[in-house]
Amino acid sequence: MRTPPTMSRLKGFRFPREIISYAVWAYHRFALSTADVEDLLAERGVVVSRETVRLWVNRFGPHFANCIRRDRPTPADKWHLDEVVVPINGVKHWLWRAVDADGAVLDILVQPQRNAKAARRFLKRLVAQFGHPRVVITDKLRSYFKPVHDFAPGADHRAHKGLNNLIEGSHRPTRRREKIMGRFKSPRQAQRFLAAHDQISIIFRARRYRLSTISYRHAKADAFGLWDGYAAEMTA
């Protein structure tokens, strides 16, 4: 990363914040394991263990994700909701995800059930954070019907599998990371990792096919500028 080397060192940490922020960025931006990040740093003369990388990711990943949520534009009022199975220790769990019309992830929630109670809990979180949507698009799972009516009574609820292709694509990075990590070890770990990963990865994944070359380069430069600013806000 291009984080200025003049940044103050974090109290209690041996390495400067530009190295820590680079490790967190590389781990979330690419489909890398902590061992892969360890090797990237070693090639640059920074000798750390994969356990140190893991601790950095767990400690500072939520910080960057919270900064991104704080500064992102107001999401569109058209929401796509979907749920996908996530096996954890041989037990089936469900990852509930919501994205807006621009593909930005609004929120995720790992739950043990795929029923109306779980749908109510997730939708209640969304409405509390972002207000009432204009349109809610889901698959044909009937557990959505009453929660959408209760928490977004004025919304146009469209239950159709074919309309939810946008959010189906947002599950793919999760599957790739799940494979690299050897599956998630606990619901808490899955929630913590995915809540950060979805926010961090999206600012570095500009939709190239929608942008001109100059716009795409500007989007990348803006993303790196934001990351440098967030690194400067890191606290011990």
C-alpha positions in Angstrom: 0.0 0.0 0.0 1.0 3.6 -0.3 0.3 4.6 3.3 2.7 7.5 4.2 5.6 6.2 6.3 5.4 9.2 8.5 2.3 7.9 10.3 2.7 7.4 14.0 3.3 3.9 15.3 0.5 2.1 17.0 1.1 1.8 20.7 1.9 -1.8 21.7 2.6 -3.0 18.1 6.1 -3.8 16.8 5.3 -3.0 13.2 4.2 0.3 11.7 0.6 0.8 10.7 1.4 0.8 7.0 2.5 -2.8 7.2 -0.5 -3.8 9.3 -2.9 -2.1 7.0 -1.2 -3.7 4.0 -1.6 -7.2 5.5 -5.3 -6.6 6.2 -5.8 -5.2 2.7 -4.1 -8.1 0.9 -6.0 -10.7 3.0 -9.4 -9.3 2.2 -8.7 -8.0 -1.3 -7.4 -11.3 -2.8 -8.3 -14.9 -2.1 -5.3 -15.4 0.1 -4.7 -17.4 3.3 -2.8 -16.0 6.2 0.2 -18.1 5.1 0.1 -16.4 1.7 0.1 -13.0 3.3 3.0 -14.1 5.5 5.0 -15.0 2.3 4.1 -11.6 0.7 5.4 -9.7 3.7 8.5 -12.0 3.9 9.4 -11.2 0.3 9.3 -7.5 1.3 11.6 -8.1 4.2 8.9 -8.2 6.9 9.2 -11.4 9.0 5.9 -12.2 10.8 4.0 -15.4 11.5 0.7 -16.3 10.0 -0.7 -16.1 13.5 0.3 -12.5 13.7 -1.4 -11.9 10.4 -4.6 -13.6 11.7 -4.5 -11.4 14.8 -4.1 -8.2 12.7 -7.0 -9.2 10.4 -9.3 -10.0 13.4 -8.3 -6.8 15.2 -8.3 -4.2 12.4 -10.6 -5.7 9.8 -13.7 -4.5 11.7 -12.1 -1.0 11.9 -11.8 -0.7 8.2 -15.2 -2.1 7.6 -16.8 0.4 10.0 -15.0 3.3 8.3 -16.3 2.1 4.9 -19.9 1.9 6.2 -19.6 5.3 7.8 -18.4 7.0 4.6 -20.4 5.1 1.9 -23.1 6.9 0.0 -26.7 6.5 1.0 -27.8 3.1 -0.3 -30.4 2.7 -3.0 -34.0 2.1 -1.7 -34.3 -1.1 -3.8 -33.1 -4.1 -1.7 -32.2 -7.7 -2.7 -32.4 -10.3 0.1 -31.2 -13.8 -0.1 -29.9 -16.6 2.1 -27.3 -19.3 1.5 -26.3 -22.4 3.5 -23.0 -22.3 5.3 -21.9 -25.6 7.0 -20.1 -24.9 10.3 -18.7 -27.9 12.2 -21.1 -30.2 10.4 -24.1 -28.1 11.3 -26.1 -26.3 8.7 -26.3 -22.5 9.2 -27.7 -19.8 7.0 -26.0 -16.7 5.8 -28.5 -13.9 5.2 -27.3 -11.1 2.9 -28.9 -7.9 1.6 -27.5 -5.7 -1.2 -28.9 -2.6 -2.8 -29.6 -1.9 -6.5 -25.9 -1.0 -7.0 -24.7 -4.3 -5.6 -23.3 -2.8 -2.4 -23.7 -5.1 0.6 -26.0 -3.6 3.2 -25.6 -6.2 5.9 -25.1 -9.9 6.6 -26.2 -12.1 9.4 -25.3 -15.7 10.2 -28.2 -17.6 11.7 -29.0 -21.3 12.5 -32.5 -21.2 11.0 -34.1 -20.3 7.7 -37.6 -19.4 8.9 -39.8 -16.4 9.5 -38.2 -15.7 12.9 -34.8 -15.5 11.2 -36.2 -13.3 8.4 -37.8 -11.0 10.9 -34.6 -10.6 12.8 -32.6 -9.8 9.7 -35.1 -7.4 8.2 -35.5 -5.6 11.5 -31.7 -4.9 11.5 -31.9 -3.6 8.0 -34.8 -1.2 8.6 -33.1 0.1 11.8 -29.9 0.9 9.9 -31.2 2.2 6.5 -34.9 3.0 7.0 -37.7 1.7 4.8 -37.1 0.4 1.3 -39.1 1.2 -1.8 -38.7 -2.3 -3.3 -37.7 -5.6 -1.7 -36.8 -8.4 -4.0 -36.5 -12.0 -2.6 -36.7 -15.5 -3.8 -40.0 -17.5 -3.2 -39.2 -18.4 0.4 -42.5 -17.8 2.2 -40.7 -16.9 5.4 -40.1 -13.4 3.9 -43.7 -12.5 3.3 -45.0 -11.5 6.7 -41.7 -9.9 7.9 -41.6 -7.7 4.8 -45.3 -6.8 5.3 -44.6 -5.9 9.0 -41.3 -4.0 8.8 -41.7 -2.5 5.3 -45.4 -2.2 4.8 -45.2 0.3 2.0 -42.6 -1.6 0.0 -43.2 -3.4 -3.3 -42.3 -7.0 -2.4 -41.3 -9.0 -5.5 -40.8 -12.7 -4.8 -39.2 -14.1 -7.9 -36.1 -16.2 -8.3 -35.1 -14.7 -11.6 -35.0 -11.2 -10.2 -32.4 -11.9 -7.6 -29.4 -12.6 -9.9 -27.6 -9.5 -8.5 -27.3 -10.9 -5.0 -26.6 -14.4 -6.2 -23.3 -13.1 -7.6 -22.4 -11.6 -4.2 -22.3 -15.1 -2.7 -19.4 -16.2 -4.9 -16.5 -14.5 -2.9 -17.9 -16.1 0.2 -17.7 -19.5 -1.3 -14.1 -18.9 -2.4 -13.0 -17.7 1.0 -14.9 -20.5 2.7 -12.9 -23.0 0.6 -9.5 -21.3 1.4 -10.2 -21.2 5.1 -11.3 -24.8 5.2 -14.8 -23.8 6.2 -15.7 -21.5 9.0 -15.1 -22.8 12.5 -18.0 -21.1 14.4 -20.9 -18.8 13.6 -19.1 -16.0 15.5 -16.0 -16.4 13.3 -18.1 -16.4 10.1 -20.1 -13.3 11.2 -17.0 -11.4 12.1 -15.0 -12.3 9.0 -17.8 -11.8 6.4 -19.1 -8.6 8.0 -15.6 -7.1 7.4 -14.8 -8.9 4.1 -18.0 -7.8 2.3 -17.3 -4.1 3.0 -13.6 -4.1 2.4 -13.6 -6.1 -0.9 -16.4 -4.0 -2.5 -14.5 -0.7 -2.6 -11.7 -2.4 -4.6 -14.0 -4.1 -7.0 -15.2 -1.3 -9.2 -17.5 -2.6 -12.0 -14.9 -2.3 -14.8 -17.4 -3.2 -17.5 -19.5 -0.1 -16.6 -16.6 2.4 -16.5 -14.2 4.0 -19.0 -10.5 3.4 -18.5 -10.0 6.8 -17.0 -13.0 6.4 -14.6 -11.8 3.0 -13.6 -8.3 4.4 -12.8 -9.9 7.2 -10.8 -12.0 4.7 -8.9 -8.9 2.7 -8.0 -7.0 5.8 -6.9 -10.0 6.9 -4.7 -10.2 3.4 -3.1 -6.5 3.5 -2.2 -6.8 7.0 -0.9 -9.7 6.0 1.3 -7.7 3.0 2.6 -4.7 5.3 3.5 -7.0 7.6 5.4 -8.6 4.7 7.3 -5.1 3.4 8.2 -4.3 6.8 9.7 -7.4 6.4 12.0 -6.3 3.0 13.3 -6.1 2.9 17.1 -4.5 0.3 19.4 
